[in-house]
Amino acid sequence: MLNENMQKEIEKSAQHMNMTVEEATEKYTAICAENNIELSDSAGLGLWRNLAAQIMRRSKQTETTQSTGSNSLVKKCFGFFVALEAPRDMMSWNRNRAKEEYNRDADNGLNEGHVAVATENALGKWMISRYHDGEYQERMVAELPAGAEEAHDGVMVIPLDNTKTYMNGGENRNYGKPLPVEQFRRSGVFYGSVDGADMKPYQFSYKNQGGIEFTPACYDFVHFVGIPSEDGGSLYGMTMTTKNSLIRNDDLDPENSDYRDMGEVDFVEQLNLNFESHMVELVEIDRAHITRQTLPAKDRFVITSGTVCNMNMMPTSNGNRILNITDLNAEFDYDNESNMTTCWIPEHLGIDFGIGSTIVVVGRTSQRLIDGVADPVTINVASILVTEKRGSPVEVDTPVEESFDWF
């Protein structure tokens, strides 16, 4: 029999779950029976609140999608992430590029719309000057935008967004405006279905705070809403809506209409079937790095596998851990230092395996030159799929002072 507190809990939650009290009580009784616990057991309260949270979350997602109409840009998405990188400040590169253009040729930097210049008058106000679509413009403002900074010649410059249209042909509404001081963006590769269509690969991009807080695990089926590009090749996160709509498929009640039984999916098989052009044998990683330089940046990621032969769990200055992987099926060249490939593992990726484990890594290759001599190619990892787990890592807390990850 339900105790008084649990009865009040059910009555309170039922109205938020679109259930009658009788239906909610019946559901709670079934949950306790399935988990072999008494109705008065406190564990039942935890299970009930988990179910209530799922139902309310899905209800909000449905309302969001329905409110935008069938022709809305926002679509339901289902699938798994093949790779998901740590958020990066995309404005850092853009701002530095604009300042470099000004430092190289101040007049050209102004004329081409890379920067605006600001001059303070005797009243403490600022005259902002810029070229926009070839037209010289001036405007007086009381305060400088946050991104203004002093250039090498002492002039106050404001880096501008001079991208008029995006690569997909879309209009950039921020064209000619000051670049933000920072703007974080999380990028990745998603394989799934959008708006009920067939499953296929998508490039994924999600900026600002929503992208920072969007942290699904790779190789875990999830539901969320997003905005597909017009060409159908990319998928974008929307404000905080995408983050708030995220839910694991395994966390859904099997009776939920959105739930799908994906227990038999072989992720390695899915990678081989749908990302064949990105599959690279570990022994060919140096050659792949060279040949992929001509591809668009979004297509340069590689998928390779190997056995962990060394690991350094001591974080570098930016949080990366270091794994070395090798192909045990390849002949070992004892006169060559490149028999092992270094993998840089960012701090947002968990490592719960040890030396001797077999893993699949997805990431971007990089290579540095020292005095004209090329180092072996390394991999900046965006996801890890463990296919054979052995042992556990040795955790350490002290950061490595040396910056091994030069990039």
Residue pairs with C-beta under 8 A, 6 or more apart in sequence:
1 39
1 40
2 10
2 25
2 28
2 39
2 40
3 39
3 40
6 28
6 39
6 40
6 44
6 45
9 45
9 48
10 21
10 24
10 25
10 28
10 48
11 21
11 24
13 24
13 48
13 49
13 52
14 20
14 21
14 23
14 24
16 52
16 56
17 24
17 52
17 55
17 56
18 55
18 59
19 27
27 51
28 39
28 44
28 48
29 39
31 44
31 47
31 48
31 51
32 38
32 39
32 41
32 44
32 47
35 43
35 44
35 47
37 43
37 44
38 44
51 253
54 247
54 251
54 252
54 253
54 256
57 244
57 245
57 247
58 247
58 252
58 256
58 258
60 244
60 245
61 76
61 223
61 224
61 225
61 244
61 245
61 247
64 74
64 225
64 241
64 245
65 72
65 74
65 75
65 76
65 225
68 74
73 227
73 228
74 225
74 226
74 227
74 238
74 241
75 194
75 195
75 225
75 226
75 227
75 228
76 194
76 195
76 196
76 223
76 225
77 190
77 192
77 193
77 194
77 223
77 224
77 225
77 226
77 235
78 192
78 193
78 221
78 222
78 223
78 249
78 258
78 260
79 190
79 191
79 192
79 193
79 199
79 221
79 222
80 190
80 191
80 192
80 218
80 219
80 220
80 221
80 222
80 267
81 188
81 189
81 190
81 191
81 204
81 216
81 217
81 218
81 219
81 220
81 222
81 383
82 188
82 189
82 190
82 191
82 201
82 218
82 219
82 271
82 275
82 303
82 362
82 383
83 188
83 189
83 218
83 301
83 362
83 363
83 382
83 383
84 186
84 187
84 188
84 189
84 204
84 215
84 216
84 218
84 382
84 383
85 186
85 187
85 188
85 346
85 382
86 186
86 346
86 347
86 348
87 184
87 185
87 186
87 211
87 212
88 184
88 185
88 186
88 187
89 182
89 183
89 184
90 183
90 184
90 185
90 207
91 179
91 180
91 181
91 182
91 183
92 182
94 159
94 161
94 179
95 147
95 159
95 179
95 181
97 114
98 109
98 114
98 115
98 159
98 160
98 162
98 179
99 115
99 149
99 151
99 157
99 159
101 108
101 109
101 112
101 114
101 115
102 109
102 110
102 114
102 115
102 151
102 157
103 109
103 151
103 152
106 151
106 153
106 155
109 115
109 157
110 116
110 117
110 129
110 130
110 131
111 131
112 131
112 162
113 130
113 131
113 132
113 160
113 162
113 176
114 159
114 160
114 162
115 130
115 157
115 158
115 159
115 160
116 128
116 129
116 130
116 157
116 158
116 160
116 178
117 128
117 129
117 130
117 155
117 156
117 157
117 158
118 126
118 127
118 128
118 129
118 144
118 148
118 155
118 156
118 157
118 158
119 126
119 127
119 129
119 156
120 126
120 127
120 156
121 127
125 140
125 141
125 142
126 140
126 141
126 142
126 143
126 144
126 156
127 138
127 139
127 140
128 138
128 139
128 140
128 141
128 158
129 136
129 137
129 138
130 136
130 137
130 158
130 160
130 176
131 137
132 176
133 176
144 156
144 158
145 158
145 178
146 180
146 181
147 158
147 159
147 178
147 179
147 180
147 181
148 156
148 157
148 158
148 178
149 156
149 157
150 156
150 157
151 157
158 178
159 178
159 179
160 176
160 177
160 178
160 179
161 172
161 174
161 175
161 176
161 177
161 178
161 179
162 175
162 176
163 172
163 175
164 171
164 172
164 175
165 171
165 172
166 172
168 229
168 230
168 231
168 234
169 230
170 230
183 207
183 208
184 207
184 208
184 209
184 211
184 212
185 205
185 206
185 207
185 208
185 211
186 204
186 205
186 206
186 207
186 211
186 212
186 214
186 237
187 203
187 204
187 205
187 206
188 203
188 204
188 205
188 382
189 201
189 202
189 203
189 204
189 301
189 362
189 382
190 201
190 202
190 203
190 204
190 235
191 199
191 200
191 201
191 202
191 270
191 274
191 275
192 199
192 200
192 202
193 199
194 202
194 226
194 228
194 235
195 228
200 274
201 274
201 275
202 228
202 233
202 234
202 235
203 233
203 234
203 235
203 298
204 226
204 234
204 235
204 236
204 237
205 211
205 234
205 235
205 236
205 237
206 214
206 236
206 237
206 242
206 243
207 237
208 239
209 240
210 237
210 238
210 239
210 240
210 241
210 242
210 243
211 237
211 243
213 240
213 243
214 237
214 242
214 243
214 246
215 348
216 222
216 224
216 246
216 248
218 362
218 383
218 384
218 385
219 267
219 383
219 385
220 248
220 249
220 250
221 248
221 249
221 250
221 260
221 262
221 265
222 246
222 247
222 248
222 249
223 245
223 246
223 247
223 249
223 252
223 258
224 242
224 245
224 246
224 247
225 238
225 241
225 242
225 245
226 235
226 236
226 237
226 238
226 242
227 235
227 236
227 237
227 238
228 234
228 235
228 236
229 235
229 236
237 243
249 258
249 259
249 260
249 262
252 258
252 259
253 259
254 261
267 385
268 360
268 385
268 387
271 279
271 303
271 360
271 385
272 279
275 303
278 299
278 301
278 302
278 303
278 362
279 302
279 303
279 304
280 288
280 302
280 303
280 304
281 304
281 327
282 304
282 305
282 306
282 325
282 326
282 327
282 330
282 341
283 327
283 330
285 302
285 304
285 341
285 365
285 377
285 379
286 338
286 367
286 376
286 377
288 302
288 365
289 365
289 366
289 367
289 377
292 299
292 300
292 302
292 365
293 300
300 364
300 365
301 362
301 363
301 364
301 382
302 362
302 363
302 364
302 365
302 379
303 360
303 361
303 362
304 341
304 360
304 361
304 379
305 325
305 358
305 359
305 360
305 361
305 387
306 325
306 326
306 327
306 341
306 358
306 359
306 361
307 325
307 326
307 327
307 328
307 356
307 357
307 358
307 359
308 323
308 324
308 325
308 353
308 354
308 355
308 356
308 357
308 358
308 359
309 324
309 325
309 326
309 340
309 355
310 323
310 324
310 340
310 355
311 321
311 322
311 323
311 324
311 351
311 354
311 355
311 393
312 321
312 322
312 323
312 400
313 321
313 351
313 393
313 394
313 395
313 396
314 321
314 396
314 398
314 399
314 400
315 321
315 347
315 396
315 399
315 400
316 322
316 399
316 400
316 402
316 403
316 404
316 405
317 399
317 400
317 401
317 403
318 403
318 405
319 346
319 347
320 344
320 345
320 346
320 347
320 404
320 405
321 344
321 345
321 347
321 351
322 342
322 343
322 344
322 345
322 404
323 342
323 343
323 345
323 351
323 381
324 340
324 341
324 342
324 343
325 340
325 341
325 343
325 359
325 361
326 332
326 339
326 340
326 341
330 339
332 339
333 339
337 376
338 376
338 377
341 376
341 377
341 378
341 379
342 376
342 378
342 379
343 361
343 363
343 378
343 379
343 381
344 378
344 379
344 380
344 381
344 405
345 351
345 381
345 384
346 380
346 381
349 381
349 383
349 384
351 384
351 393
352 386
352 389
352 392
352 393
353 359
353 386
353 389
353 390
353 391
353 392
353 393
354 390
354 391
354 392
354 393
355 390
355 391
356 390
356 391
357 386
357 388
357 389
357 390
357 391
358 386
358 387
358 388
359 384
359 385
359 386
359 387
360 384
360 385
360 387
361 379
361 381
361 383
361 384
361 385
362 381
362 382
362 383
362 385
363 379
363 380
363 381
363 382
363 383
364 379
364 380
364 382
365 377
365 378
365 379
365 380
366 377
366 378
366 379
366 380
366 407
367 374
367 375
367 376
367 377
367 378
368 374
368 375
368 406
368 407
369 375
380 407
